[in-house]
Amino acid sequence: LPHCSSALKRHVGRSLTFLQLLNLDFLVPQIGFPMEIGSVAPDFSLYDHEGVCRKFSSFRGKRVILSFNRYASCPICTYNVDRLKQHSNFLNAAGIEVVTIWTSPPEGIKRFVKNQTRAPFVMLADPKGSTYEKYNVRRSKLGVLRGSINVVRSGMLKDIEKAGIPVWKIKPEGKMDIIPTDYLIDENGVIVDLHRPENVDEFLPLERIEAFIPEHSRCRCNRSDCLSTRCRSNYEKDKEHYGEIHGICGFDDRSSADCN
């Protein structure tokens, strides 16, 4: 605005800031290439929580859930990892790799995420945010605010505390307005599904994860706590006929009766 008065420039600047806070993303410049279904997932190299350099292309040939999170001490993100950990046997048996990325350095990830959740997932550090830009991960101050309010109103805060995740010992690192995003990537490195929510409390639905698993690899355990909606539905049907059923969640291509 070279020919405008200084007062007008200040007014325009305040207006743009206000629009950003209102989450009008079409008025905010986007960084990186738009990642959509059908796009090839860009390669990158990052250090994991043990300080080992990991190249994303090394996961080619496997199905991967690539999960972008906020800083390591974020209780909402850590709770989501703990939620996925409950289904780690399900995911491992289906050949699904879970790769999480954080804006914290390796030591922060090890302290706040790995040691707290004991999740058997790959955890990568990106304190500079280069992969967040490469994958065009959304940022929204309003999305963080709304999600934080929802966590309290919905009762999720109590669930987080029950899981033993510290709620008040927070050490923010990196961009504070990042909205966690998940990319479901097939064996050829192609994005087949993505979860790009509006708010920080909106996790990748378990039904989307189940749909990501090839039909021949889906679970047949028929347990009430299984990630599979089909198993949970079959459990209710079997319960009507046989009463309470106990077993171990696992996979078998033959029938649910063969699952041990």
Salt bridges, closest charged atoms under 4 A:
ASP25 OD2 - ARG138 NH2 2.89
GLU36 OE2 - ARG196 NH1 3.60
ASP43 OD2 - LYS55 NZ 3.28
ASP48 OD2 - ARG54 NH1 3.30
GLU50 OE2 - HIS49 NE2 3.52
GLU50 OE1 - LYS110 NZ 3.39
ASP82 OD1 - LYS85 NZ 3.36
GLU97 OE2 - LYS62 NZ 3.18
ASP177 OD1 - ARG139 NE 2.94
ASP177 OD2 - LYS141 NZ 3.81
GLU187 OE2 - ARG63 NE 3.14
ASP193 OD2 - ARG208 NE 2.77
GLU198 OE1 - ARG138 NH2 3.78
GLU198 OE1 - ARG146 NH2 3.93
GLU207 OE2 - ARG232 NH2 3.39
GLU215 OE1 - ARG218 NH1 3.24
GLU215 OE2 - ARG230 NH1 3.13
ASP225 OD2 - ARG223 NH2 2.60
GLU244 OE1 - LYS239 NZ 3.64
ASP252 OD2 - ARG254 NH2 2.64
ASP258 OD2 - ARG254 NE 3.87
